[in-house]
């Protein structure tokens, strides 16, 4: 079965499955989901623990050997398999299927994996794990989900906060749940059960927001102009190269320009999304982007991206970050902020 991380504890309270796969690239949620499995297994008498690291050159025979090994004290054990790349290869796929189809009675297998690509989620080994145990896919929280997550976590620590205080805290820790959890613990220590207002958040919490170039692309497509500017500034301050930001934006613009041409030619939108293998989570963004800009506008954005490439290479004058700012605002369909400049390097 496949569960969200929020439903995992309810399942563990009822019974323990023979195996668990926790996959994703959000560290805090993955760590807490794995801890929940460890605690539940230990509470049910699985006191032994063995950790295997399935990195490059890993001998998958070790997994089978761990299953067949009997503890000197007849302990029931948790076998924890670290799969950072999310790709077990042919030998690993066979080993995982074999375990899922015939799990040992005295072991529980916990697989902690990196983010799984769509091809991995369609594989036979993944389907075997889903059928034989519990799969938890951990996704980064969307911006709209973060305030709800923060408020729930504050309440769990006995801390109350006004909606404005929650919103400010969400802004300062966006994209970094580890920082969010740490700040909530700090707020609990500083203020106890007092009701928090924005002034308290501003005084106690630094700006720990962390962003990726992909979040910038999605934010621009969603017409979130102010957030797009903040993400772009954050990427610049983190030392991300302008050429990488341009690469991500250009790739998205090029794809949308091609889709817009097909759409104008009469190809149904849903057929387009399927043909271009757009993930379900991104379909609303792509629909919105195609609705906002016609073919001509996407072509203009592509020409602007080409100019930014020349600016980065020194073939034309200009500040790459100023040019990127104009590009994302244009993608978002918002008027350009006259005179607004990025902080220079």
C-alpha positions in Angstrom: 0.0 0.0 0.0 1.0 3.6 -0.5 0.5 6.0 2.3 1.3 9.7 2.9 3.7 10.5 5.7 0.8 12.0 7.6 -1.0 8.6 7.7 2.0 6.5 8.5 1.7 6.7 12.3 -2.0 5.6 12.2 -1.0 2.5 10.3 1.9 1.7 12.6 -0.4 2.0 15.6 -2.5 -0.9 14.2 0.1 -3.3 12.8 3.7 -3.5 11.5 4.2 -4.5 7.9 7.0 -6.9 6.8 8.7 -4.0 4.9 8.6 -0.2 4.5 10.0 2.0 1.7 10.3 5.6 2.6 11.4 7.6 -0.5 11.8 11.3 -1.2 14.1 14.3 -1.0 12.7 16.2 2.0 15.0 15.4 4.9 12.9 16.2 7.9 9.8 14.3 6.9 11.8 11.3 5.7 13.8 11.2 9.0 10.7 11.4 11.1 8.9 8.8 9.0 11.9 6.4 9.4 12.0 7.1 13.2 8.3 6.3 13.5 8.9 2.9 11.9 12.0 2.2 14.1 10.0 3.1 17.2 7.0 1.0 16.3 9.2 -2.0 15.4 11.2 -1.8 18.6 8.0 -1.5 20.6 6.9 -4.8 19.1 10.0 -6.7 20.2 12.3 -6.3 17.1 15.2 -5.3 19.3 18.1 -6.1 16.9 19.1 -3.7 14.1 21.4 -4.0 11.1 22.2 -1.2 8.6 23.2 -1.8 5.0 24.4 0.9 2.6 23.4 0.1 -0.9 25.9 2.5 -2.6 28.1 2.0 -5.6 29.5 -1.6 -5.6 27.1 -2.9 -3.0 26.8 -6.7 -2.9 23.1 -7.3 -2.9 23.8 -10.8 -1.6 24.3 -9.1 1.8 20.5 -8.4 1.9 19.7 -12.1 1.4 22.4 -13.1 3.9 20.9 -10.7 6.5 17.5 -12.3 6.0 18.8 -15.8 6.5 21.1 -14.9 9.5 19.9 -16.0 12.9 20.8 -14.0 15.9 22.7 -15.7 18.7 20.0 -14.5 21.1 17.1 -15.3 18.7 16.4 -11.5 18.4 13.9 -10.3 15.9 15.6 -7.6 13.9 15.1 -4.5 11.8 17.1 -4.6 8.6 17.6 -1.0 7.5 18.7 -0.5 3.8 20.0 2.9 2.7 19.4 3.4 -1.0 20.4 7.0 -1.6 20.2 7.0 -5.4 16.8 5.4 -5.6 18.0 3.0 -8.2 18.8 -0.6 -7.1 19.9 -1.8 -10.5 19.1 -5.3 -11.8 20.6 -7.2 -8.9 19.0 -5.0 -6.4 15.6 -5.2 -8.1 15.8 -9.0 -8.0 16.8 -8.9 -4.3 14.0 -6.6 -3.3 11.4 -8.5 -5.2 12.6 -11.7 -3.6 12.3 -10.2 -0.1 8.8 -8.7 -0.8 7.5 -12.0 -2.1 8.9 -14.1 0.7 9.7 -11.9 3.8 11.4 -13.6 6.7 9.2 -13.8 9.8 11.8 -12.5 12.3 12.8 -9.4 10.3 11.3 -6.1 9.2 12.9 -4.4 6.2 13.1 -0.6 6.2 14.3 1.0 3.0 15.2 4.7 3.1 15.6 5.9 -0.4 16.3 9.1 -2.4 13.6 10.5 -4.6 12.2 7.9 -7.1 11.9 8.7 -10.7 8.6 7.9 -12.5 10.3 4.9 -14.2 11.2 3.5 -10.8 7.7 3.8 -9.6 6.5 1.8 -12.6 9.1 -0.9 -12.1 8.3 -4.5 -11.0 10.5 -4.2 -7.8 8.6 -1.1 -6.7 5.2 -2.8 -7.4 6.4 -5.8 -5.4 7.3 -3.6 -2.4 4.0 -1.8 -2.7 2.1 -5.1 -2.7 4.1 -6.7 0.1 4.5 -3.8 2.5 4.0 0.0 2.9 5.4 2.7 0.6 5.7 6.3 1.9 6.6 8.9 -0.7 7.8 12.1 0.9 7.2 15.3 -1.1 8.4 18.8 -0.2 5.5 20.9 1.1 3.9 23.3 -1.3 4.0 27.0 -0.1 0.3 26.9 0.6 0.7 23.8 2.8 3.5 25.2 4.9 1.5 27.5 7.2 -0.9 24.6 8.1 2.1 22.3 8.8 3.7 25.0 11.0 0.5 25.7 12.9 0.0 22.0 13.6 3.6 21.6 14.8 3.3 24.7 17.0 0.2 23.3 18.6 1.9 20.0 19.2 4.6 21.9 21.3 1.9 23.8 23.2 2.6 27.1 21.4 -0.1 29.3 20.0 0.4 31.9 17.3 -1.7 34.4 15.4 -2.2 33.8 11.7 0.1 36.7 10.9 2.8 35.2 13.0 2.4 31.8 11.3 2.6 33.5 7.9 5.8 35.3 8.8 7.4 32.2 10.2 6.5 30.3 7.0 8.0 33.0 4.9 11.3 32.9 6.8 11.7 29.1 6.7 10.2 28.3 3.3 11.8 25.3 1.6 13.7 24.3 4.8 11.6 22.2 7.1 14.6 21.3 9.3 15.0 25.0 10.0 11.3 25.3 10.6 11.4 22.5 13.2 14.4 24.0 14.9 12.8 27.5 15.0 9.6 26.1 16.5 11.6 24.4 19.3 13.4 27.7 19.9 10.2 29.6 20.1 8.9 27.1 22.6 11.9 27.6 24.8 11.8 31.4 24.5 8.1 32.0 24.9 6.5 28.8 26.4 2.8 28.8 25.9 2.4 32.5 25.2 0.4 33.5 22.2 2.9 34.6 19.6 2.6 37.7 17.4 4.6 38.7 14.3 6.9 40.9 16.5 8.0 37.9 18.4 8.7 35.9 15.2 10.6 38.8 13.7 12.8 39.1 16.8 13.5 35.4 17.3 13.6 33.9 13.8 16.2 34.5 11.1 15.6 34.0 7.4 16.4 30.4 6.7 14.4 30.0 3.5 16.0 27.7 1.0 15.0 27.5 -2.7 15.8 25.6 -5.8 15.8 26.6 -9.5 12.8 24.3 -10.0 10.8 26.2 -7.4 11.6 29.4 -9.2 10.2 28.0 -12.5 7.0 26.8 -10.8 6.5 30.0 -9.0 6.8 32.0 -12.2 4.4 29.7 -14.0 1.9 30.1 -11.1 2.1 33.9 -11.6 3.5 34.4 -8.0 5.5 37.5 -8.9 6.5 38.5 -5.4 7.5 35.0 -4.4 9.4 34.6 -7.7 11.5 37.7 -6.9 12.3 36.4 -3.4 13.3 33.0 -4.7 15.6 34.6 -7.4 17.2 36.8 -4.7 17.7 33.7 -2.5 19.3 31.7 -5.3 21.7 34.6 -6.0 22.6 35.0 -2.3 23.2 31.2 -2.0 25.8 31.4 -4.8 23.8 29.6 -7.5 25.2 30.5 -10.9 23.1 32.6 -13.2 23.7 30.2 -16.1 22.0 27.4 -14.1 18.9 29.5 -13.4 18.7 30.5 -17.1 19.0 26.8 -18.1 16.0 25.8 -16.0 13.9 28.8 -17.2 14.9 28.3 -20.9 14.1 24.6 -20.8 10.6 25.4 -19.5 10.0 28.2 -21.9 11.1 26.2 -24.8 8.8 23.3 -23.9 5.8 25.6 -23.4 6.5 27.4 -26.6 6.3 24.1 -28.5 3.2 23.1 -26.6 1.6 26.5 -27.4 2.2 25.9 -31.1 0.6 22.5 -31.0 -2.4 23.9 -28.9 -2.9 26.7 -31.5 -2.9 24.0 -34.2 -5.8 22.3 -32.6 -4.2 19.6 -30.5 -6.4 19.0 -27.3 -4.7 20.2 -24.1 -5.0 17.0 -22.2 -3.5 15.1 -25.1 -0.6 17.6 -25.1 0.0 17.0 -21.4 0.0 13.3 -21.8 2.3 13.4 -24.9 4.8 15.6 -23.1 4.7 13.4 -20.0 3.7 16.2 -17.6 3.6 15.0 -14.0 0.1 15.2 -12.4 1.3 17.7 -9.8 2.6 20.1 -12.5 -0.4 19.9 -14.8 -2.3 22.9 -13.2 0.9 25.0 -13.6 1.3 24.1 -17.3 -2.4 24.7 -18.0 -2.1 28.2 -16.4 1.0 29.1 -18.3 -0.5 28.1 -21.6 -3.7 30.0 -20.8 -1.7 33.1 -19.8 0.6 33.4 -22.8 -0.1 32.7 -26.5 2.5 31.4 -28.9 3.9 34.8 -29.8 4.5 35.6 -26.1 6.4 32.4 -25.5 8.5 33.1 -28.6 9.3 36.5 -27.2 10.3 35.0 -23.8 12.6 32.5 -25.7 14.3 35.4 -27.5 14.8 37.2 -24.2 16.4 34.1 -22.7 18.8 33.9 -25.7 19.8 37.5 -25.0 20.4 36.7 -21.3 22.7 33.9 -22.4 24.7 36.5 -24.4 24.8 38.8 -21.4 26.1 36.0 -19.2 28.8 35.2 -21.8 29.8 38.8 -22.1 28.7 39.2 -25.7 26.2 41.9 -24.7 26.1 44.4 -21.9 23.9 44.0 -18.9 23.5 42.5 -15.5 22.4 38.8 -15.7 20.4 38.9 -12.5 18.5 42.1 -13.6 17.7 40.3 -16.9 16.6 37.1 -15.1 14.4 39.3 -12.9 12.6 40.7 -15.9 12.3 37.2 -17.5 10.6 35.7 -14.5 8.2 38.6 -14.1 7.3 38.4 -17.7 6.7 34.6 -17.3 4.4 35.5 -14.4 2.5 37.9 -16.5 3.1 40.8 -14.2 4.2 44.4 -15.1 7.9 44.9 -14.7 9.1 46.8 -11.7 10.7 49.8 -13.2 14.0 50.6 -11.5 13.9 47.4 -9.4 17.4 45.8 -9.4 18.8 42.7 -7.9 21.5 43.0 -5.3 24.8 43.0 -7.3 27.6 40.5 -6.9 
